Amino acid sequence: MSKKTFVIFGLLVVFLAVLIPWLAFRADGDSPEGADVPASLESGKTLFQDNCGNCHTLYAAETDGNFGPDLDELELTEGRVFSAIENGVDGTTTQGRMPPGILSAPQAKEVSEFVAAVAGEG
Ligand code: HEC
């Protein structure tokens, strides 16, 4: 290896060593803040992030899915959310449909409580 190649390689390594952590931190900082939720709703929030967030935007859960409607823009009661999860929603307003039975009933209830409590905050 010539000295020049060696120096260029060294610079590249230093560059990457700085760049990669910087990108990682930046990616973190980019996500929306979301709202703090009471401890009793935390598990519903986690379930929402894992099971619903790919399709739905909800400010309080920091999700930005756009396959289904933005849930902050709907008037949601716990019952309406629960029935959407249990029965699914046929595509009437948007391009797709929501599959029924994504969650077990107890989990669906937790998510419904969470969504009904926080929707519209964003
Ligand atoms: C595969 C994508 C997908 C997933 C996953 C998904 N949804 Fe949906 N959801 C949709 C679509 C699409 C609609 C709208 C259907 C329509 O109105 O045309 C919808 C509609 C809804 C509605 C509105 C129902 C109404 O009464 O208007 C609620 C509430 C809802 N989803 C909640 C949830 C929750 C909570 C979860 C997680 C347990 C979830 N969704 C997971 C795609 C999804």
Residues whose N, C-alpha, C, O or C-beta is under 5 A from the ligand:
A	BS01	HEC	N51 C52 C55 F67 G68 P69 R80 V81 A84 I85 V89 D90 G91 T92 T93 T94 G96 R97 M98 I102 V111
